[in-house]
Amino acid sequence: MATIKIKQIKSRIGAPKDQKDTLRALGLHKISQVVEVEDTPSSRGMIRKVHHLVSVID
């Protein structure tokens, strides 16, 4: 299956608990960390929820 690379660009400090949990579920723990996740509707939804904290790398 296809994958997406996601990079955390902003801090999770000050974000609501559900957004912090979403970042953790995506596998992101630090700023500038890049993870590769499968391109599924659920992962797309998680990315949309924290779109202001992450960027998608081509």
N, C-alpha and C positions, 0 to 999 in steps of 0.2 A: 504494500500500500504506500501511497505517497506520504511524504513527511514535510513538516514546516519547521523552520528554524525561528526561534523566538529569543529576543534579547531584552533583558530587563534594563530600562533606561532611567527609571526614577525609583526613589526609595519607597518602601512600603510603610514607613513611619507616618502616622497620621491617617492612614487609610482605614476604612471600616474592617471589622474582623472577617466578614465574608470575602472581601477582596484579598486580604492577607492569606486566607485559606485557599483561595483560587490560585494565587501565585505559588503556594506550596504544592498544590495538586499538579500544577504544570511543571514542577521541578525546579523552580527559580528560588534562590536563596540570597543572592548578592547582586548588587548593581553591576552591569556589564557582563553578567553570566549569560551564556548562550546555551539553550537546550534544543533538542530536536524531538518533536512529538509527531504522532501520526495525524494525518489530515482527516479528521472525522468531524461530524456535526457537533459533537459534544466539546471537542477541543476548540473548535471555531467559536462556540458560545462562550467558553471560558476566556478566550482571547478578547472577545468583544466586551466582556464584563470589565476587564482591566486594560482596555486599549490605551488609556492615558498613562499607564505605567510600563508598557512593553512596546516593542516594535517588531514587526515581522521582517526577517531578512530573506532576500531572494536567493 
